[in-house]
Amino acid sequence: MSDEQEAVQGETKEQKFQRLATKRTQAALQKIRLITNLTSSSYAYTPEQAAKIIGSLRAAVDAVEAKFNRVRGTQPADPSFSL
């Protein structure tokens, strides 16, 4: 069993969630930091390529949010905005 999959004796579902969510979120944030490094002058990219990366990341976060909202039985935030 991997470190992430290793069950802790007597661990509650909430404790397991917290343990795994912390590890997985930290790993996801580290990968995003690595993507951020692609903006350095060592690389060349087009605005279209940057938009595609950002769009993909937003879509993934939106999907996670939708899953959490569905499970909790809440409605997703209203995507519209006006002043």
PyMOL Python script that loads the backbone (N, CA, C, O; Angstrom):
from pymol import cmd

cmd.read_pdbstr("""\
ATOM      1  N   MET A   1       0.829  -1.179   0.000  1.00  0.00           N
ATOM      2  CA  MET A   1       0.000   0.000   0.000  1.00  0.00           C
ATOM      3  C   MET A   1       0.876   1.246   0.000  1.00  0.00           C
ATOM      4  O   MET A   1       1.891   1.294   0.694  1.00  0.00           O
ATOM      5  N   SER A   2       0.483   2.263  -0.782  1.00  0.00           N
ATOM      6  CA  SER A   2       1.241   3.512  -0.785  1.00  0.00           C
ATOM      7  C   SER A   2       0.972   4.279   0.506  1.00  0.00           C
ATOM      8  O   SER A   2       0.024   3.979   1.231  1.00  0.00           O
ATOM      9  N   ASP A   3       1.811   5.266   0.783  1.00  0.00           N
ATOM     10  CA  ASP A   3       1.656   6.067   1.989  1.00  0.00           C
ATOM     11  C   ASP A   3       0.266   6.702   2.037  1.00  0.00           C
ATOM     12  O   ASP A   3      -0.356   6.765   3.097  1.00  0.00           O
ATOM     13  N   GLU A   4      -0.219   7.173   0.880  1.00  0.00           N
ATOM     14  CA  GLU A   4      -1.523   7.822   0.832  1.00  0.00           C
ATOM     15  C   GLU A   4      -2.652   6.837   1.095  1.00  0.00           C
ATOM     16  O   GLU A   4      -3.651   7.196   1.718  1.00  0.00           O
ATOM     17  N   GLN A   5      -2.509   5.618   0.636  1.00  0.00           N
ATOM     18  CA  GLN A   5      -3.566   4.626   0.771  1.00  0.00           C
ATOM     19  C   GLN A   5      -3.529   3.902   2.111  1.00  0.00           C
ATOM     20  O   GLN A   5      -4.484   3.219   2.480  1.00  0.00           O
ATOM     21  N   GLU A   6      -2.451   4.050   2.820  1.00  0.00           N
ATOM     22  CA  GLU A   6      -2.295   3.326   4.065  1.00  0.00           C
ATOM     23  C   GLU A   6      -3.337   3.775   5.085  1.00  0.00           C
ATOM     24  O   GLU A   6      -3.362   4.936   5.492  1.00  0.00           O
ATOM     25  N   ALA A   7      -4.186   2.852   5.489  1.00  0.00           N
ATOM     26  CA  ALA A   7      -5.231   3.163   6.462  1.00  0.00           C
ATOM     27  C   ALA A   7      -4.621   3.270   7.852  1.00  0.00           C
ATOM     28  O   ALA A   7      -3.724   2.515   8.226  1.00  0.00           O
ATOM     29  N   VAL A   8      -5.132   4.218   8.588  1.00  0.00           N
ATOM     30  CA  VAL A   8      -4.687   4.397   9.958  1.00  0.00           C
ATOM     31  C   VAL A   8      -5.693   3.685  10.852  1.00  0.00           C
ATOM     32  O   VAL A   8      -6.900   3.903  10.742  1.00  0.00           O
ATOM     33  N   GLN A   9      -5.189   2.838  11.731  1.00  0.00           N
ATOM     34  CA  GLN A   9      -6.045   2.070  12.639  1.00  0.00           C
ATOM     35  C   GLN A   9      -6.946   3.009  13.430  1.00  0.00           C
ATOM     36  O   GLN A   9      -6.459   3.954  14.050  1.00  0.00           O
ATOM     37  N   GLY A  10      -8.246   2.762  13.416  1.00  0.00           N
ATOM     38  CA  GLY A  10      -9.188   3.554  14.187  1.00  0.00           C
ATOM     39  C   GLY A  10      -9.481   4.925  13.627  1.00  0.00           C
ATOM     40  O   GLY A  10     -10.112   5.740  14.300  1.00  0.00           O
ATOM     41  N   GLU A  11      -9.040   5.201  12.417  1.00  0.00           N
ATOM     42  CA  GLU A  11      -9.252   6.507  11.793  1.00  0.00           C
ATOM     43  C   GLU A  11     -10.708   6.658  11.367  1.00  0.00           C
ATOM     44  O   GLU A  11     -11.274   5.753  10.754  1.00  0.00           O
ATOM     45  N   THR A  12     -11.313   7.798  11.688  1.00  0.00           N
ATOM     46  CA  THR A  12     -12.687   8.059  11.264  1.00  0.00           C
ATOM     47  C   THR A  12     -12.690   8.496   9.797  1.00  0.00           C
ATOM     48  O   THR A  12     -11.643   8.812   9.232  1.00  0.00           O
ATOM     49  N   LYS A  13     -13.867   8.511   9.197  1.00  0.00           N
ATOM     50  CA  LYS A  13     -13.978   8.970   7.808  1.00  0.00           C
ATOM     51  C   LYS A  13     -13.541  10.425   7.675  1.00  0.00           C
ATOM     52  O   LYS A  13     -12.910  10.796   6.686  1.00  0.00           O
ATOM     53  N   GLU A  14     -13.873  11.248   8.663  1.00  0.00           N
ATOM     54  CA  GLU A  14     -13.470  12.653   8.622  1.00  0.00           C
ATOM     55  C   GLU A  14     -11.959  12.793   8.746  1.00  0.00           C
ATOM     56  O   GLU A  14     -11.352  13.605   8.048  1.00  0.00           O
ATOM     57  N   GLN A  15     -11.349  12.010   9.626  1.00  0.00           N
ATOM     58  CA  GLN A  15      -9.892  12.053   9.781  1.00  0.00           C
ATOM     59  C   GLN A  15      -9.208  11.594   8.497  1.00  0.00           C
ATOM     60  O   GLN A  15      -8.206  12.172   8.078  1.00  0.00           O
ATOM     61  N   LYS A  16      -9.757  10.549   7.876  1.00  0.00           N
ATOM     62  CA  LYS A  16      -9.190  10.056   6.626  1.00  0.00           C
ATOM     63  C   LYS A  16      -9.306  11.132   5.543  1.00  0.00           C
ATOM     64  O   LYS A  16      -8.366  11.369   4.784  1.00  0.00           O
ATOM     65  N   PHE A  17     -10.484  11.782   5.484  1.00  0.00           N
ATOM     66  CA  PHE A  17     -10.679  12.862   4.517  1.00  0.00           C
ATOM     67  C   PHE A  17      -9.645  13.957   4.725  1.00  0.00           C
ATOM     68  O   PHE A  17      -9.004  14.400   3.772  1.00  0.00           O
ATOM     69  N   GLN A  18      -9.480  14.396   5.978  1.00  0.00           N
ATOM     70  CA  GLN A  18      -8.535  15.469   6.272  1.00  0.00           C
ATOM     71  C   GLN A  18      -7.111  15.078   5.902  1.00  0.00           C
ATOM     72  O   GLN A  18      -6.369  15.883   5.339  1.00  0.00           O
ATOM     73  N   ARG A  19      -6.732  13.856   6.217  1.00  0.00           N
ATOM     74  CA  ARG A  19      -5.369  13.389   5.908  1.00  0.00           C
ATOM     75  C   ARG A  19      -5.135  13.373   4.397  1.00  0.00           C
ATOM     76  O   ARG A  19      -4.132  13.892   3.907  1.00  0.00           O
ATOM     77  N   LEU A  20      -6.073  12.770   3.670  1.00  0.00           N
ATOM     78  CA  LEU A  20      -5.899  12.658   2.213  1.00  0.00           C
ATOM     79  C   LEU A  20      -6.072  14.000   1.511  1.00  0.00           C
ATOM     80  O   LEU A  20      -5.337  14.307   0.572  1.00  0.00           O
ATOM     81  N   ALA A  21      -7.038  14.805   1.959  1.00  0.00           N
ATOM     82  CA  ALA A  21      -7.266  16.108   1.329  1.00  0.00           C
ATOM     83  C   ALA A  21      -6.047  17.004   1.492  1.00  0.00           C
ATOM     84  O   ALA A  21      -5.684  17.733   0.569  1.00  0.00           O
ATOM     85  N   THR A  22      -5.418  16.955   2.650  1.00  0.00           N
ATOM     86  CA  THR A  22      -4.225  17.769   2.877  1.00  0.00           C
ATOM     87  C   THR A  22      -3.114  17.357   1.926  1.00  0.00           C
ATOM     88  O   THR A  22      -2.516  18.206   1.265  1.00  0.00           O
ATOM     89  N   LYS A  23      -2.835  16.064   1.853  1.00  0.00           N
ATOM     90  CA  LYS A  23      -1.756  15.584   0.978  1.00  0.00           C
ATOM     91  C   LYS A  23      -2.051  15.876  -0.491  1.00  0.00           C
ATOM     92  O   LYS A  23      -1.179  16.341  -1.225  1.00  0.00           O
ATOM     93  N   ARG A  24      -3.273  15.604  -0.911  1.00  0.00           N
ATOM     94  CA  ARG A  24      -3.610  15.784  -2.326  1.00  0.00           C
ATOM     95  C   ARG A  24      -3.652  17.255  -2.719  1.00  0.00           C
ATOM     96  O   ARG A  24      -3.226  17.615  -3.816  1.00  0.00           O
ATOM     97  N   THR A  25      -4.162  18.109  -1.829  1.00  0.00           N
ATOM     98  CA  THR A  25      -4.207  19.535  -2.128  1.00  0.00           C
ATOM     99  C   THR A  25      -2.802  20.119  -2.178  1.00  0.00           C
ATOM    100  O   THR A  25      -2.490  20.917  -3.062  1.00  0.00           O
ATOM    101  N   GLN A  26      -1.955  19.724  -1.233  1.00  0.00           N
ATOM    102  CA  GLN A  26      -0.565  20.195  -1.263  1.00  0.00           C
ATOM    103  C   GLN A  26       0.128  19.755  -2.555  1.00  0.00           C
ATOM    104  O   GLN A  26       0.882  20.528  -3.146  1.00  0.00           O
ATOM    105  N   ALA A  27      -0.120  18.532  -2.992  1.00  0.00           N
ATOM    106  CA  ALA A  27       0.494  18.041  -4.228  1.00  0.00           C
ATOM    107  C   ALA A  27      -0.031  18.824  -5.440  1.00  0.00           C
ATOM    108  O   ALA A  27       0.742  19.174  -6.332  1.00  0.00           O
ATOM    109  N   ALA A  28      -1.340  19.098  -5.471  1.00  0.00           N
ATOM    110  CA  ALA A  28      -1.920  19.854  -6.582  1.00  0.00           C
ATOM    111  C   ALA A  28      -1.356  21.275  -6.628  1.00  0.00           C
ATOM    112  O   ALA A  28      -1.036  21.788  -7.700  1.00  0.00           O
ATOM    113  N   LEU A  29      -1.238  21.903  -5.459  1.00  0.00           N
ATOM    114  CA  LEU A  29      -0.687  23.258  -5.415  1.00  0.00           C
ATOM    115  C   LEU A  29       0.767  23.281  -5.866  1.00  0.00           C
ATOM    116  O   LEU A  29       1.193  24.227  -6.528  1.00  0.00           O
ATOM    117  N   GLN A  30       1.519  22.271  -5.521  1.00  0.00           N
ATOM    118  CA  GLN A  30       2.917  22.191  -5.973  1.00  0.00           C
ATOM    119  C   GLN A  30       2.979  22.061  -7.494  1.00  0.00           C
ATOM    120  O   GLN A  30       3.825  22.687  -8.134  1.00  0.00           O
ATOM    121  N   LYS A  31       2.099  21.262  -8.073  1.00  0.00           N
ATOM    122  CA  LYS A  31       2.076  21.127  -9.536  1.00  0.00           C
ATOM    123  C   LYS A  31       1.702  22.445 -10.200  1.00  0.00           C
ATOM    124  O   LYS A  31       2.238  22.783 -11.255  1.00  0.00           O
ATOM    125  N   ILE A  32       0.782  23.193  -9.586  1.00  0.00           N
ATOM    126  CA  ILE A  32       0.415  24.504 -10.138  1.00  0.00           C
ATOM    127  C   ILE A  32       1.613  25.448 -10.076  1.00  0.00           C
ATOM    128  O   ILE A  32       1.846  26.214 -11.010  1.00  0.00           O
ATOM    129  N   ARG A  33       2.375  25.398  -8.981  1.00  0.00           N
ATOM    130  CA  ARG A  33       3.592  26.221  -8.886  1.00  0.00           C
ATOM    131  C   ARG A  33       4.564  25.865 -10.011  1.00  0.00           C
ATOM    132  O   ARG A  33       5.221  26.744 -10.568  1.00  0.00           O
ATOM    133  N   LEU A  34       4.651  24.594 -10.337  1.00  0.00           N
ATOM    134  CA  LEU A  34       5.533  24.176 -11.432  1.00  0.00           C
ATOM    135  C   LEU A  34       5.040  24.721 -12.769  1.00  0.00           C
ATOM    136  O   LEU A  34       5.845  25.108 -13.615  1.00  0.00           O
ATOM    137  N   ILE A  35       3.736  24.753 -12.961  1.00  0.00           N
ATOM    138  CA  ILE A  35       3.183  25.340 -14.184  1.00  0.00           C
ATOM    139  C   ILE A  35       3.509  26.830 -14.221  1.00  0.00           C
ATOM    140  O   ILE A  35       3.836  27.371 -15.277  1.00  0.00           O
ATOM    141  N   THR A  36       3.420  27.494 -13.067  1.00  0.00           N
ATOM    142  CA  THR A  36       3.753  28.916 -12.980  1.00  0.00           C
ATOM    143  C   THR A  36       5.182  29.171 -13.447  1.00  0.00           C
ATOM    144  O   THR A  36       5.462  30.201 -14.061  1.00  0.00           O
ATOM    145  N   ASN A  37       6.081  28.245 -13.159  1.00  0.00           N
ATOM    146  CA  ASN A  37       7.475  28.398 -13.588  1.00  0.00           C
ATOM    147  C   ASN A  37       7.607  28.502 -15.106  1.00  0.00           C
ATOM    148  O   ASN A  37       8.597  29.034 -15.607  1.00  0.00           O
ATOM    149  N   LEU A  38       6.623  28.001 -15.833  1.00  0.00           N
ATOM    150  CA  LEU A  38       6.664  28.068 -17.295  1.00  0.00           C
ATOM    151  C   LEU A  38       6.542  29.498 -17.808  1.00  0.00           C
ATOM    152  O   LEU A  38       6.764  29.749 -18.993  1.00  0.00           O
ATOM    153  N   THR A  39       6.192  30.436 -16.935  1.00  0.00           N
ATOM    154  CA  THR A  39       6.065  31.836 -17.364  1.00  0.00           C
ATOM    155  C   THR A  39       7.397  32.570 -17.364  1.00  0.00           C
ATOM    156  O   THR A  39       7.457  33.738 -17.747  1.00  0.00           O
ATOM    157  N   SER A  40       8.465  31.906 -16.941  1.00  0.00           N
ATOM    158  CA  SER A  40       9.770  32.575 -16.905  1.00  0.00           C
ATOM    159  C   SER A  40      10.280  32.828 -18.322  1.00  0.00           C
ATOM    160  O   SER A  40       9.758  32.288 -19.298  1.00  0.00           O
ATOM    161  N   SER A  41      11.299  33.654 -18.404  1.00  0.00           N
ATOM    162  CA  SER A  41      11.858  34.005 -19.714  1.00  0.00           C
ATOM    163  C   SER A  41      12.601  32.831 -20.362  1.00  0.00           C
ATOM    164  O   SER A  41      13.059  32.948 -21.498  1.00  0.00           O
ATOM    165  N   SER A  42      12.723  31.722 -19.668  1.00  0.00           N
ATOM    166  CA  SER A  42      13.367  30.532 -20.238  1.00  0.00           C
ATOM    167  C   SER A  42      12.491  29.842 -21.280  1.00  0.00           C
ATOM    168  O   SER A  42      12.962  28.986 -22.029  1.00  0.00           O
ATOM    169  N   TYR A  43      11.217  30.220 -21.323  1.00  0.00           N
ATOM    170  CA  TYR A  43      10.257  29.565 -22.205  1.00  0.00           C
ATOM    171  C   TYR A  43       9.570  30.589 -23.094  1.00  0.00           C
ATOM    172  O   TYR A  43       9.480  31.768 -22.752  1.00  0.00           O
ATOM    173  N   ALA A  44       9.093  30.127 -24.226  1.00  0.00           N
ATOM    174  CA  ALA A  44       8.303  30.973 -25.126  1.00  0.00           C
ATOM    175  C   ALA A  44       6.943  30.313 -25.307  1.00  0.00           C
ATOM    176  O   ALA A  44       6.854  29.106 -25.534  1.00  0.00           O
ATOM    177  N   TYR A  45       5.886  31.112 -25.206  1.00  0.00           N
ATOM    178  CA  TYR A  45       4.531  30.580 -25.350  1.00  0.00           C
ATOM    179  C   TYR A  45       3.649  31.671 -25.937  1.00  0.00           C
ATOM    180  O   TYR A  45       3.956  32.860 -25.852  1.00  0.00           O
ATOM    181  N   THR A  46       2.560  31.241 -26.526  1.00  0.00           N
ATOM    182  CA  THR A  46       1.614  32.183 -27.113  1.00  0.00           C
ATOM    183  C   THR A  46       0.502  32.477 -26.105  1.00  0.00           C
ATOM    184  O   THR A  46       0.289  31.712 -25.164  1.00  0.00           O
ATOM    185  N   PRO A  47      -0.197  33.581 -26.306  1.00  0.00           N
ATOM    186  CA  PRO A  47      -1.353  33.872 -25.446  1.00  0.00           C
ATOM    187  C   PRO A  47      -2.401  32.748 -25.516  1.00  0.00           C
ATOM    188  O   PRO A  47      -3.078  32.460 -24.529  1.00  0.00           O
ATOM    189  N   GLU A  48      -2.524  32.132 -26.674  1.00  0.00           N
ATOM    190  CA  GLU A  48      -3.482  31.036 -26.841  1.00  0.00           C
ATOM    191  C   GLU A  48      -3.083  29.824 -25.995  1.00  0.00           C
ATOM    192  O   GLU A  48      -3.936  29.176 -25.388  1.00  0.00           O
ATOM    193  N   GLN A  49      -1.791  29.526 -25.959  1.00  0.00           N
ATOM    194  CA  GLN A  49      -1.317  28.412 -25.138  1.00  0.00           C
ATOM    195  C   GLN A  49      -1.557  28.692 -23.661  1.00  0.00           C
ATOM    196  O   GLN A  49      -1.996  27.813 -22.918  1.00  0.00           O
ATOM    197  N   ALA A  50      -1.268  29.912 -23.242  1.00  0.00           N
ATOM    198  CA  ALA A  50      -1.494  30.289 -21.848  1.00  0.00           C
ATOM    199  C   ALA A  50      -2.982  30.193 -21.503  1.00  0.00           C
ATOM    200  O   ALA A  50      -3.346  29.684 -20.442  1.00  0.00           O
ATOM    201  N   ALA A  51      -3.831  30.679 -22.393  1.00  0.00           N
ATOM    202  CA  ALA A  51      -5.279  30.624 -22.161  1.00  0.00           C
ATOM    203  C   ALA A  51      -5.771  29.184 -22.071  1.00  0.00           C
ATOM    204  O   ALA A  51      -6.661  28.880 -21.277  1.00  0.00           O
ATOM    205  N   LYS A  52      -5.202  28.306 -22.873  1.00  0.00           N
ATOM    206  CA  LYS A  52      -5.609  26.900 -22.846  1.00  0.00           C
ATOM    207  C   LYS A  52      -5.239  26.253 -21.503  1.00  0.00           C
ATOM    208  O   LYS A  52      -6.023  25.486 -20.943  1.00  0.00           O
ATOM    209  N   ILE A  53      -4.056  26.562 -20.996  1.00  0.00           N
ATOM    210  CA  ILE A  53      -3.633  26.029 -19.696  1.00  0.00           C
ATOM    211  C   ILE A  53      -4.553  26.558 -18.598  1.00  0.00           C
ATOM    212  O   ILE A  53      -5.060  25.787 -17.784  1.00  0.00           O
ATOM    213  N   ILE A  54      -4.766  27.863 -18.578  1.00  0.00           N
ATOM    214  CA  ILE A  54      -5.598  28.479 -17.550  1.00  0.00           C
ATOM    215  C   ILE A  54      -7.028  27.952 -17.633  1.00  0.00           C
ATOM    216  O   ILE A  54      -7.649  27.679 -16.606  1.00  0.00           O
ATOM    217  N   GLY A  55      -7.545  27.810 -18.837  1.00  0.00           N
ATOM    218  CA  GLY A  55      -8.897  27.273 -19.019  1.00  0.00           C
ATOM    219  C   GLY A  55      -9.026  25.848 -18.497  1.00  0.00           C
ATOM    220  O   GLY A  55     -10.025  25.497 -17.871  1.00  0.00           O
ATOM    221  N   SER A  56      -8.017  25.037 -18.756  1.00  0.00           N
ATOM    222  CA  SER A  56      -8.038  23.657 -18.274  1.00  0.00           C
ATOM    223  C   SER A  56      -7.997  23.596 -16.753  1.00  0.00           C
ATOM    224  O   SER A  56      -8.709  22.800 -16.140  1.00  0.00           O
ATOM    225  N   LEU A  57      -7.167  24.433 -16.146  1.00  0.00           N
ATOM    226  CA  LEU A  57      -7.087  24.466 -14.685  1.00  0.00           C
ATOM    227  C   LEU A  57      -8.410  24.945 -14.080  1.00  0.00           C
ATOM    228  O   LEU A  57      -8.888  24.375 -13.099  1.00  0.00           O
ATOM    229  N   ARG A  58      -8.992  25.980 -14.660  1.00  0.00           N
ATOM    230  CA  ARG A  58     -10.285  26.471 -14.157  1.00  0.00           C
ATOM    231  C   ARG A  58     -11.367  25.413 -14.281  1.00  0.00           C
ATOM    232  O   ARG A  58     -12.173  25.234 -13.368  1.00  0.00           O
ATOM    233  N   ALA A  59     -11.388  24.712 -15.403  1.00  0.00           N
ATOM    234  CA  ALA A  59     -12.395  23.665 -15.608  1.00  0.00           C
ATOM    235  C   ALA A  59     -12.239  22.557 -14.567  1.00  0.00           C
ATOM    236  O   ALA A  59     -13.230  22.034 -14.056  1.00  0.00           O
ATOM    237  N   ALA A  60     -11.003  22.204 -14.258  1.00  0.00           N
ATOM    238  CA  ALA A  60     -10.762  21.163 -13.260  1.00  0.00           C
ATOM    239  C   ALA A  60     -11.226  21.618 -11.881  1.00  0.00           C
ATOM    240  O   ALA A  60     -11.850  20.846 -11.154  1.00  0.00           O
ATOM    241  N   VAL A  61     -10.928  22.856 -11.517  1.00  0.00           N
ATOM    242  CA  VAL A  61     -11.367  23.385 -10.218  1.00  0.00           C
ATOM    243  C   VAL A  61     -12.891  23.483 -10.179  1.00  0.00           C
ATOM    244  O   VAL A  61     -13.501  23.165  -9.159  1.00  0.00           O
ATOM    245  N   ASP A  62     -13.505  23.914 -11.263  1.00  0.00           N
ATOM    246  CA  ASP A  62     -14.968  23.980 -11.330  1.00  0.00           C
ATOM    247  C   ASP A  62     -15.583  22.596 -11.140  1.00  0.00           C
ATOM    248  O   ASP A  62     -16.604  22.459 -10.468  1.00  0.00           O
ATOM    249  N   ALA A  63     -14.968  21.575 -11.726  1.00  0.00           N
ATOM    250  CA  ALA A  63     -15.483  20.206 -11.592  1.00  0.00           C
ATOM    251  C   ALA A  63     -15.384  19.730 -10.143  1.00  0.00           C
ATOM    252  O   ALA A  63     -16.301  19.083  -9.636  1.00  0.00           O
ATOM    253  N   VAL A  64     -14.279  20.048  -9.482  1.00  0.00           N
ATOM    254  CA  VAL A  64     -14.124  19.678  -8.067  1.00  0.00           C
ATOM    255  C   VAL A  64     -15.189  20.387  -7.235  1.00  0.00           C
ATOM    256  O   VAL A  64     -15.842  19.770  -6.393  1.00  0.00           O
ATOM    257  N   GLU A  65     -15.358  21.677  -7.473  1.00  0.00           N
ATOM    258  CA  GLU A  65     -16.350  22.447  -6.721  1.00  0.00           C
ATOM    259  C   GLU A  65     -17.757  21.889  -6.934  1.00  0.00           C
ATOM    260  O   GLU A  65     -18.533  21.775  -5.985  1.00  0.00           O
ATOM    261  N   ALA A  66     -18.081  21.547  -8.165  1.00  0.00           N
ATOM    262  CA  ALA A  66     -19.400  20.994  -8.468  1.00  0.00           C
ATOM    263  C   ALA A  66     -19.615  19.674  -7.731  1.00  0.00           C
ATOM    264  O   ALA A  66     -20.704  19.422  -7.215  1.00  0.00           O
ATOM    265  N   LYS A  67     -18.591  18.836  -7.682  1.00  0.00           N
ATOM    266  CA  LYS A  67     -18.709  17.565  -6.965  1.00  0.00           C
ATOM    267  C   LYS A  67     -18.940  17.798  -5.479  1.00  0.00           C
ATOM    268  O   LYS A  67     -19.811  17.161  -4.885  1.00  0.00           O
ATOM    269  N   PHE A  68     -18.178  18.697  -4.869  1.00  0.00           N
ATOM    270  CA  PHE A  68     -18.371  18.991  -3.447  1.00  0.00           C
ATOM    271  C   PHE A  68     -19.763  19.560  -3.202  1.00  0.00           C
ATOM    272  O   PHE A  68     -20.417  19.186  -2.229  1.00  0.00           O
ATOM    273  N   ASN A  69     -20.222  20.455  -4.065  1.00  0.00           N
ATOM    274  CA  ASN A  69     -21.549  21.046  -3.902  1.00  0.00           C
ATOM    275  C   ASN A  69     -22.644  20.003  -4.064  1.00  0.00           C
ATOM    276  O   ASN A  69     -23.630  20.027  -3.328  1.00  0.00           O
ATOM    277  N   ARG A  70     -22.488  19.095  -5.008  1.00  0.00           N
ATOM    278  CA  ARG A  70     -23.484  18.053  -5.249  1.00  0.00           C
ATOM    279  C   ARG A  70     -23.576  17.118  -4.045  1.00  0.00           C
ATOM    280  O   ARG A  70     -24.668  16.752  -3.612  1.00  0.00           O
ATOM    281  N   VAL A  71     -22.435  16.742  -3.521  1.00  0.00           N
ATOM    282  CA  VAL A  71     -22.402  15.826  -2.388  1.00  0.00           C
ATOM    283  C   VAL A  71     -23.019  16.474  -1.160  1.00  0.00           C
ATOM    284  O   VAL A  71     -23.757  15.824  -0.419  1.00  0.00           O
ATOM    285  N   ARG A  72     -22.725  17.746  -0.938  1.00  0.00           N
ATOM    286  CA  ARG A  72     -23.267  18.457   0.221  1.00  0.00           C
ATOM    287  C   ARG A  72     -24.721  18.843   0.018  1.00  0.00           C
ATOM    288  O   ARG A  72     -25.404  19.214   0.974  1.00  0.00           O
ATOM    289  N   GLY A  73     -25.200  18.760  -1.210  1.00  0.00           N
ATOM    290  CA  GLY A  73     -26.581  19.136  -1.495  1.00  0.00           C
ATOM    291  C   GLY A  73     -26.787  20.636  -1.618  1.00  0.00           C
ATOM    292  O   GLY A  73     -27.912  21.120  -1.495  1.00  0.00           O
ATOM    293  N   THR A  74     -25.713  21.376  -1.858  1.00  0.00           N
ATOM    294  CA  THR A  74     -25.836  22.818  -2.020  1.00  0.00           C
ATOM    295  C   THR A  74     -25.772  23.172  -3.492  1.00  0.00           C
ATOM    296  O   THR A  74     -25.333  22.381  -4.326  1.00  0.00           O
ATOM    297  N   GLN A  75     -26.210  24.354  -3.781  1.00  0.00           N
ATOM    298  CA  GLN A  75     -26.168  24.829  -5.156  1.00  0.00           C
ATOM    299  C   GLN A  75     -24.822  25.503  -5.418  1.00  0.00           C
ATOM    300  O   GLN A  75     -24.267  26.144  -4.526  1.00  0.00           O
ATOM    301  N   PRO A  76     -24.299  25.365  -6.627  1.00  0.00           N
ATOM    302  CA  PRO A  76     -23.050  26.045  -6.954  1.00  0.00           C
ATOM    303  C   PRO A  76     -23.256  27.557  -6.933  1.00  0.00           C
ATOM    304  O   PRO A  76     -24.369  28.047  -7.122  1.00  0.00           O
ATOM    305  N   ALA A  77     -22.177  28.278  -6.703  1.00  0.00           N
ATOM    306  CA  ALA A  77     -22.240  29.728  -6.697  1.00  0.00           C
ATOM    307  C   ALA A  77     -22.699  30.235  -8.051  1.00  0.00           C
ATOM    308  O   ALA A  77     -22.381  29.647  -9.085  1.00  0.00           O
ATOM    309  N   ASP A  78     -23.445  31.325  -8.043  1.00  0.00           N
ATOM    310  CA  ASP A  78     -23.938  31.930  -9.290  1.00  0.00           C
ATOM    311  C   ASP A  78     -22.758  32.495 -10.060  1.00  0.00           C
ATOM    312  O   ASP A  78     -22.065  33.383  -9.564  1.00  0.00           O
ATOM    313  N   PRO A  79     -22.514  31.983 -11.287  1.00  0.00           N
ATOM    314  CA  PRO A  79     -21.355  32.446 -12.042  1.00  0.00           C
ATOM    315  C   PRO A  79     -21.526  33.853 -12.622  1.00  0.00           C
ATOM    316  O   PRO A  79     -20.554  34.445 -13.090  1.00  0.00           O
ATOM    317  N   SER A  80     -22.746  34.394 -12.597  1.00  0.00           N
ATOM    318  CA  SER A  80     -22.945  35.722 -13.159  1.00  0.00           C
ATOM    319  C   SER A  80     -22.475  36.788 -12.168  1.00  0.00           C
ATOM    320  O   SER A  80     -22.431  36.564 -10.959  1.00  0.00           O
ATOM    321  N   PHE A  81     -22.132  37.939 -12.712  1.00  0.00           N
ATOM    322  CA  PHE A  81     -21.647  39.035 -11.882  1.00  0.00           C
ATOM    323  C   PHE A  81     -22.092  40.346 -12.478  1.00  0.00           C
ATOM    324  O   PHE A  81     -22.037  40.540 -13.693  1.00  0.00           O
ATOM    325  N   SER A  82     -22.536  41.251 -11.619  1.00  0.00           N
ATOM    326  CA  SER A  82     -22.839  42.606 -12.068  1.00  0.00           C
ATOM    327  C   SER A  82     -22.736  43.536 -10.877  1.00  0.00           C
ATOM    328  O   SER A  82     -22.871  43.117  -9.727  1.00  0.00           O
ATOM    329  N   LEU A  83     -22.496  44.793 -11.166  1.00  0.00           N
ATOM    330  CA  LEU A  83     -22.420  45.809 -10.115  1.00  0.00           C
ATOM    331  C   LEU A  83     -23.675  46.646 -10.102  1.00  0.00           C
ATOM    332  O   LEU A  83     -23.801  47.557  -9.285  1.00  0.00           O
TER     333      LEU A  83
END
""", "prot")
cmd.dss("prot")
cmd.show_as("cartoon", "prot")
cmd.util.cbc("prot")
cmd.orient("prot")
